[in-house]
Structure formats: C-alpha cells, structure tokens
C-alpha cells in the first residue's frame, strides 16, 4: 500500500471512530433512555411451543419443566437419570398437563443426543425453545481435580451444549424461528476459588452464546433469539458447603425465584440476565473503576465462597463414623 493510500485510510478510520463515539453511541444511549419510559412490549406467549429442557430430574430443570407446562407449552424433559426424570413427568401429568415427554439422555454423548433428538422430532415435532440447563459443579481446589473429573465437567457443562445446538438449531434457522436459553453462572463472569474447571466451563458457555448471538444477529430479519443466564448460588444442593460473610445481603437464591427470572428473560427476548440483577452492576463497576487491590479486599473480606466439597464430605463421613461408634 502506497504512503498516500495509508494516509487516506488512516484519516477515514479516524473520522469513522469519531462518528461512532460522538454521534452513534450518544444516539443509542438516548434511544435506550427514552425506551425506559415507553410502555413495555407484551411478553411472548409460549403456548403451543415445543420446549426441550435438559437436566429435568431435579432442581431448576424440574421447576422449569413445570413452569413451561403450566404456561401451555409442550415440554420435552431430558435427563441422564431415568428414574427421577420419570418422576418429573408423572408429577407434571398429575398437575393436569399432558403434553410432557420424558427421555433418558446422556447429553455429553453426541450420538445419544442426535439419536434422541430424532425421536423427539418424530414423536413431538421441531423444538422451538431449547433450554440448556444440565450441569455439574464439583468444587474444590484446582490441583485436587482429577483428569476424569475435569473432562466430565467440560463434557456436561460445555460440549453438551454444542451437541444439543447441533441437533436443534438447524430447524430453528431453517424456520427462522426459535429461542435458545443457556444457563451459565456468576462463575462465567468472574473467577472463584474452588471452582477453576467450573469457571472455565461457564466462561466457555458465555463465549458460545455470545458468538451464536452475533452470527444470527447478522442474518436478515433474524427471529432466532439467544438468552444467557448468569445466576448467583442457587439452593438446589449443588452448593454443598459455603462461606458467606453477610448472608443478609448475599443469601443463596431460591430455585423458584431463578425459574421465574429465566422464564421472564426468555419471553421478553432478553439477551442475558444476571440473577440477582444487582450483581451485574457490581461486576461491571469492579472491572471499570476499582484497582486490583481494592477488588481483592472485597473478595477477601466480603466472602461469597464455595468451600471444598471434598472436605465437606470427609467431615460428614467422620461425623457418621463417630455416631456409629457411639
């Protein structure tokens, strides 16, 4: 490139950046401000939608299945534990909602996902809302994680999302209609002690969903939506041992509350949601304004930590042995 061409390109870039920073960005900030005072759009109805949820045997997955069934959707419940998944299906049927289908699926196994996805298409139809909820959360020091454990975390928390997306996203793209909801975590926004592999898995989920959003956003008249959920610790049994300095402000979330927020985000086409929302602001402020030592002070003195599940189980075992001896 000749020097005069380089100069011309540099000038063009400077003008473009100036235009973006001082005209485009302020305009969209003003538009966002005005939007706050407009009447909110009516949330989407999920009546008649085919909603596939992974990890429906217990916890958030089970409650999501109940919620969507109550809202009139046809629910497809996936879980590796057939016994508890059957219990979920039967519970929903007893509530009077018959459009519920249960499948035993190992979501970390691509072949199993693809084969079961075909069964779903044959028996139920195209999935229009996919909720990737299944996940595991071993929590102990990084060097205490075994190779098998790390691989299992990545297979279930990350790779399973690829396989379900490969199974159901093509029909959404073809029909130009659908919604993908994926549960990440606060651990997908900041690093946490005793959760290093889990951190990595949830950061990966964040990148996956952000990339998909960008790809589909650039398609003309795109009607496939993506929502990423970043919840704080939820009281579902995964958090076996915790240390929270001020539980009055940072108490664990009730799964019922999280489910309502996930549903609200999906029907309002929210791109992402932090639960509680206040954490979103705290994380943004910490990355923008506070020096590293100040951040470290907060994390050292205002703790919301998961403690080692290995130590927790070992303590429980010791207590159990002591009671037997008595």
Beta strands, then each sheet from edge to edge (+ up, - down):
strand 1: 50-54
strand 2: 74-79
strand 3: 100-104
strand 4: 129-132
strand 5: 178-183
strand 6: 224-231
strand 7: 242-244
strand 8: 272-275
strand 9: 304-306
sheet 1: 3+ 2+ 1+ 4+ 5+ 6+ 8+
sheet 2: 7+ 9-
end
